Amino acid sequence: MEDKIKELQRLVDEASRIVFFGGAGVSTESGIPDFRSVDGLYNQKWDYPPETIISASFFAAKTKEFYRFYREKLLLNGIKPNAAHLKLAELEKAGKLLGIVTQNIDGLHQAAGNKKVWELHGSVLRNYCTRCGEFYDDSYLRENPGEDGIPRCSSCNGIIKPDVVLYEEPLNERTVEGAFDAISNADLLIIGGTSLTVYPAAGMVRYFKGNNIVLINRDPTQSDEIADLVIHDSIGKVLSQIKVT
Ligand code: ZN
């Protein structure tokens, strides 16, 4: 393991345009559950699987039930960036990191201080009125659950929808283009906390034209073979050992 950290340190030292691509594993170390993982919870408590609840058609048809799940599983309170987020912020500050492409929706990279973050699946910190487009932050949703469990716009009474990409919805084109652009300009791609099986993660890697791909994940993935360096460990533990010069 020590040799692998040394090798990662060498790659980071030599790189000047690092892009980090992160998945759920980056957030789980901040105590955020991966709602897609089968924890049996929904069997006891929810009448539908999470993938069904977090879908556009479900939001439209059963908005109240959507928000019941959303509040408990996604709109979390008091979460903090972990060692992985903090190291990535340090790398950006040092001018070595081009940006972060993430599948997470918790806003923790920005909380750590990163400016260039492409959130492929949106963010729970942004919400919009479906009628007039008025913006609402996450605290508005917490403080205004709505009389019927559905948060509404204070000016037009329209239903508020999180700026989160639901199942059945396309990704935001500009975000995807920004992510492609960053990845194609990177000289080092570090992938962490994802098995790369979720669209569009696997396809994005093909845009990389740089020298090395590093894959950091607790468990082996089907994509290990695409990486020049594979580290099976906690992303926070690994990145915290890297020195930024
Ligand atoms: Zn409105």
Boltz pocket constraint, residues with backbone or C-beta under 6 A from the ligand:
constraints:
  - pocket:
      binder: B
      contacts: [[A, 129], [A, 130], [A, 131], [A, 132], [A, 133], [A, 134], [A, 153], [A, 154], [A, 155], [A, 156], [A, 157], [A, 158]]
      max_distance: 6.0
